């Protein structure tokens, strides 16, 4: 596994957690299927570096991890020593799985591995789409270099949406779909608190960034009938200038008394915050998967998400929430439907936790990855 960041670099959210859990579950399946798993990563931890040794391999929850110091910061993560180790060990492994794209770990590694005998899997994690290729420099690199490098790989997509996006920018490619691992709490009988019949508690829990389209959500909330009583909790962190602009918009829309700014949410409190909400909302413009959607459903809180969220097709198929298009009218109508349909929200609360655990955790998901690796090795 080659990844720009690894636990405990949880500042990067879902991707770090998913890659770590994948490695740990594969390790648990290793007795019959895998002789060795190694992780090469950097000391990246946002603006800081992880306080870990970069001189020796370490066992992180049973997984052998080698951290390498980076000489550039977010989000390039350039580490010459990591690249050298990849070159030295490239022929030791049957599969080399690279996580992410558009950084100075993934791209140089793929260049250096172009002639290796190992099979290469690339998990772009939403970074191969028309949205990411809006950048002129990225389009140029992709047209003349990137697409030819990627032809050497087998693409791992985390959702049907991501698979379709990759097809749009790559044309025909070798690849497979396997959901992210998502860390969720043990199943138990939760007690719902702080809820009233006459006010609905909404929550947005994610990175606060323009791609999440919070402006669309706030504008929609300002147009709800006065008879709809609600509170929206915004949980997460982001650029302070952008957050201040959102606060100005909230004031302009007259929503000051309806919005609760929670700030960063730690893993220890995340599920309690989700549990004490009636409806999770994610209006993202693009999202290859969205771990937070699964985290919400793991405690029974229904979701209302845009059709641009990668996991939307699964949510629709399993009837675990509501899907809307990225317009004020669509979001407004869908939100009103979800608010009015209290019995459907109760059904989701009862059924979702068990369904989520069957799909996004456990050895069955690890075996799916293993089967894909075996197929690739046999080609």
N, C-alpha and C positions, 0 to 999 in steps of 0.2 A: 504494500500500500504506500503510495506517495501522495501526501496531502500537505497543503501549506500550513495547516494548523491541526492540533490534536488536543484532547483533554489534558490538562484542565483549562484550556483556552476557551471557556464558555462564553466569552465576550462575543464570539462569532455566532452564537445561537445554534439553531437547528442543525446545520451541516456538520459542525464539530461533534455534536451529540450523536448524530446518525452514523457518521463514519466510525466513531469509537464503539458504538453498540454493534455495528456490523462486524468489526474485528473481534470483539469479545465473543459474539455468538458463533462466529466461524471457528474461533479457538476451541469452543466447547464441542464442536463437531469434528475436531481435528483428528481424533483417534483413528477413525476409519477412512478419512478422506484427504486430510492435509498433513503433510510432514512438517511444515514450517510456515509461520506467518511473521513477517517483519513489517514495521511501519517506519518510514523515513519521513520526517516532518521538520518544521522549524520551531524556534522558540517564540513565534508570533503570539502576542496577546494584546491586540489592539495597539495602542500607542506605546505599550510597554513590552517587556520580554518576560517569558515564563521563568520563574526562579528554579530552573532544572539544570542538571548537568548535561553538557553537550560533548562530554569526552567519552562516555560509555553508553551502552544500551541499558535501558531500564525496563523493568516489568511494571506495566501500568494495568492493574486489574487483570493480570495474567497474560497480557499481550506485550511482546518484545518491541519496544519503541526506542528509536534513536532520534534525539533532537539535535538540530544543527542551528548555529547562530546565523541570523540573517544580517545582511549589511545594508538593506534598505527596508523601510517600514511598510505600513499598510498602503496600498493593497498589493504591492509588488512582491515582497517577501524574498528578495534575491539572496540565495545562500550558495556560494561557490562550493563549499565543502559537501553540501547535500548532493549537488550535481556530480561531484567526483565520486562519491560513494555509490551513486546509482550506476555510473559507468563501470566501476570496479566489480559490482555484483550483478550486473545486468543478465549474465548468462546462468546465474544460480537458480533462477526462478522460472516456473512454467507460465505464471500469470503475473503481470505487473499492472496494478490497478491504480490509475491516476485520478485524483479527485479535484474537480474545479477546472477553470480555464481562465484566460485573460490575466495571468500573473506570471512572475518570473520563476516560479517553480514548475508549474504544469507544462508551459510551452517549451522551455529549454530541455526539460526531461524528455518530452516527446521527440524533440529534434535529436537528442543524443541516443535515443533508443530506436532510431529509424531502421537500423540494420541489425537489431538484436534478433535472436531466435525466439525469445520469449513472446508470448501472446500479450497484447496490450488492451486493457479495458480503460475507457475514459468515461468518467461521470461528470459531464459539464455543469450539472446542477443549475439549469436555467440560463447558462451563459452562452448558449448557441441558439439565438432566436432573432427575429427581425427587430425586436426591441433593443437588444444589446448591440446589434449591428447598425444602429442609428449613428453611431460614432464613425466619422469619415476614416480615421486612422485604423479602426478595427475592421471596417469594410475592406480597406486596402490590404491589410495584413491577411485577412481571411481569403480574399480573392487570389492572392499571389503565393501565399505560403500555407496558411492555416488549413484550408480545405484539403490540400495534398497530404499534410501531416496526418490529418484526422482519418484519411482513407486507410491508414495503417492500423487503425484501432477498431475495437468493437464498442459501440456506444451503449452505455447504461443510462436509461431514462427512468425517472421515478414516477412518471404518470403518462397516461395516453396523450395528454396535452403537450408535454415536453417531447414526446416521440414525434408528434405532428409538427412541432416547431423545428425540430432538428431536420425533419424531412424537407421542410420548406427552404432551409438554408444550405442543406448538404445534398439534396436529391436522394438518390439511392444510397443506403449505408447498411452495414452490418450492426445489429444491435438487439437489445432486449429491454423489457420493462420489468422492474422490481421495485416495490414500494420502499420508502425509507423505513429504517427502524426508528421508533419514537419511544422515548422514555416516558412512561406513565406510572402512576402510583398503583399500589396493590388494590384489587377490587374489594370494596367493602360497602357497607350500608351507610351512605352519607346522610347527614341531617342538614337540610337546607335552612339557612338562617337569614335574617335581614331582608326578607321578601314580603311584599304586601300585595294584596289583590288589585289595588288601584294604581300602582306605579310599576312600570316594567324597568328592569335593570339591564342595560346594554353594556357590552364590553368590547373594546378594541384592545387586543394584546399582541403587539408585534413591534418591530423596529419602526420608529417614527421617521418616515422618509417620503418624499413626493410620490414615489411609485405606489405607495399604499393608498393614495387618493382619499385622504382624510377630508380634503376640501369638499369632495363630492358628498361624503357622509354628513358633514356638518351642514352643508346647504340643504340637503334633503331633510334633516331633522328640523331645520328652521321652517320648513313648509308643512310639517305635520299639523293636523287639526289641533286646536287648543285643548280639546277633550282628551287627547293622548298624553298621559303623564309618564314621563320617562326621566331617567338619569343615564348618562353615558360616562363610563370610566375609560379613560385613555391610559393604558399601561404600557410602558416601554420608554426607551430613550432615543435620542437622535441629536442632530445638529441644533444647537441652541438658537441660532438665528432663525432656522425654519420653525422651531417650536414657538418662538415669539411671534412669528407671522401668523401661525395658527391661532394663537391666543388673541391677536388683533381681529382675526376673522370671527372668532367666537363672540367677541364683544360687539362687533358690527352686526352680527346676526341676532343679537339679543339672547344668546344661549348661556350667558355666564352662570346662571343658577342651575343649569342642567348638566354641566360638564364637571367631572372630577378628574383632576390630573394626579395620577398615582405615581408616575415616575417608573424607574427601573424595578422589575419584579424578579426576585431571586427564585431559584428552583424550589426552595423550601416553602414559599408562599404562593407560588404560581397557581397551583391547583385549588387552593382555598379561594383565591380571587375569582377564578373561573366558576367554581362551584356556587358562589354567592351571586351569580349573575343569571339572568333569565335567557339571554340570547347573546351569542358571540357574533361579531360582525367584522368581516374582512373585505374591503372594497378594492383590493389591489388591481392595478393595471396589468401586471404580469406576475406570476408566481409559479415556479415549476412544481412545487409540492405544497408547502405550508404545514409544517409540523404543528403549529399552534392550533390549527383546525382539529387535528387528531387529539391533541392534549385536551381541548375543550370537551370533545365528545367522550373522552375517557372518564370524565366525571359526570356525564349525562347532560351537559349544557348544549342545547341545540345550536346550530350554526346557520348564519346567513352570509353567503359569500358570492363574489362576482364570478361570472362564467370564465374569467381569465385566471382563476386559481387552479393550479394543476389537479388538485384532488376533487374538483367540482363534479366530474363525471361519476366518481365513486359515491359521493354524497347523494347525488341525484338517484343513482341506481339503488342504493340501500335505504333511501328515504330518511336521511338523518338530518335534513335541514332544507333550506331554500336557496335557490340560485337566481341571481339577477344580472341583467346587462348593465354596462357602465353608463347609465343615464340617470338623471334625477328621477324621472318618471318611473322607470323600471324599479329602482331601489325603493322609492316611496311606496309603490303599489305592493311590492314583495314584502317590505317591512310591515305594512299594515296587515297583510295577510298573516304573517307570522305572529304578530301581536294578538290578532283576533283569535287565532287557532290555538287556544290554551290546551285543549285536549291532545292535540298533536305534539305539542311541546312536552307534555307529561309522558306521552308514549315514548318519545325519543329519550327522555330522561331515564326511563326504565330499561330500554333495550340497547342503547348505544354503548355503554361501558363494556358489556360482554362481547358485542360485535367487534369493537375496536381491538380488544385484547386477542381475539382470534386471528386478526388480520395483520396487525402491525408489531407484534412481539413474538418471541419464542423461536424454537428450533425449526418450525415449519418454514419460516421466512428465510432463515439461514440456509436451509436445504435448497430453497429456490435459487439462491445465489450460487450455491455449490453446483447445482445441476447446470446452470448457465456456464459456469467456469469449465465444467467437464466438456460441454458441447464445443466450447471455443477451443479447448486443448485438442479436441479430436479432429478439428478442421485442418 
